Amino acid sequence: MNFEYVRQVVLDTETTGINRSGVHYIGHRIIEIGAVEIINRRLTGKNFHVYINPNRKIDPEAFNIHGISNKFLSDKPIFSAISCKFINFIRGSELIIHNAQFDLGFINYELNMLNGVEKNIDSLCSIVDTLLLARKKFPGRRNSLDALCERYAVNKSNRILHNAMVDAKILATIFLLMTGGQTTMRFTMEDKLNCFKKNSTVDYQDRNKICSNDLRIIFAASEEIKQHKNMLNIIKEKYGYCMWSLCVIFVINYILV
């Protein structure tokens, strides 16, 4: 049985300098990379996080944003030392970035300084810019990460300063909410489904015994329940009703009757 396999990586960077036009400019370097893996719309817990010694001074304006100092980075690896692990982590994925042109400019600059074959991140991944998605979904409104946190009721209390890993995790949550909708339940082994087939020669008790050892009930965590309720409220606010909530009420009333 074949099932769709979608791997996405949500990425953010911090840098030595910023440009008001929102693009990379020559000489500035990456000092932190944070990346979060999503497979089939599930956070896997597999992340990539590293601080990088840029071998140059950090602009005061950039320091005020992320608070990462030259002293802190003095004993960290340079980009070439972590480039293979980074490339292997993102290769073949759909890369999710907020204001992608900024981060991609810095990443491509770093890749072009290496002696390797990879010179452009577009040759490694497909790119999704959540800023463009947000502008299309909410035209004429503020669509910064902070604004989207407020809009989707995502907790940003630990985002006092910009941090690539923190921001990547927040963006992953926002991306899943922004691209919402029902995801498909996927099983990995066909024989786990076969034990439920009507034509099976195994009687009910044996069938239940076989499957109970294979299929686990995984209850939603409190944070997942909170995000689910937030999503239902967003749908209700936008469309005036939420079909899921109506179905739940119908089922409860049916059981009580």
C-alpha positions, 0 to 999 in steps of 0.5 A: 500500500502506497501512502503520500510522504511529505517532508517539510522543514521550517527554517529561520536564521539570524545574521550579522546585519539587516537591510531595510529592503529585506534582502541580503547585502554583501559581506554579512553572514549567518550567525544562527540557523534554526530548522524544524521538521514536519512530516505529513503535517506532524512535527517530528521533534527532529530539529537542526539548530546551530550558532555560527562564527561569522568571522566579522563584527555584528552590526549594533542594529542587528544585535539589538534584534537578536542579542547575539554577541561577537563574544558568544560566537567566538568559539562557535564553528564556521559555516563550512564546518556545519554546511554538510549537516545543514545541507543533508537536513534540508535536502529534498524537503519543502522549505518553509520560510517567512520572508524567504528572500531575506534568508535565502539571500544569506544562505546562497551567499554562504553556499557560494563561498564554499568549494562544493557543488551546491551554489543555490538552495533552489537546487536542494529544496522547493521554497514556500514563503509564508509571508506571501501566503499570509499576504494572499490570505490577509491582504492589506493587514500586518503579516509579520510573525508577531501579527500572525501569532496574535491572529492565530492565538499562538503563544509568543511569550518566549520571543523576547528577542529574535531567536532562530530556533524559537521563531522556526517552532512558532512559524511551524505552528502558524504554517500548520494553522494557516494551511489548516484543513483535515489531514489524511490518516496514514497507516504504515503497514497494510496487514494492520488494516487487513485484520479488520476486513469483513472476509477475514477468517479470524473471529472477532476476539482473535482479530481484536487481540491481534490488532490491540497490540499493534494499534495504539491510542494516542491522546492529544496533548493539552497544547494540541487541544488548545490549538484545536480549539483556537482553530475552531474559533478562527473558522467560526469567526471567519465563516459564521459557523464551524461544521466540526463543532456542529457535528460534535453537538449533534453526536452528543445530542444523539447519544443523550437521546 
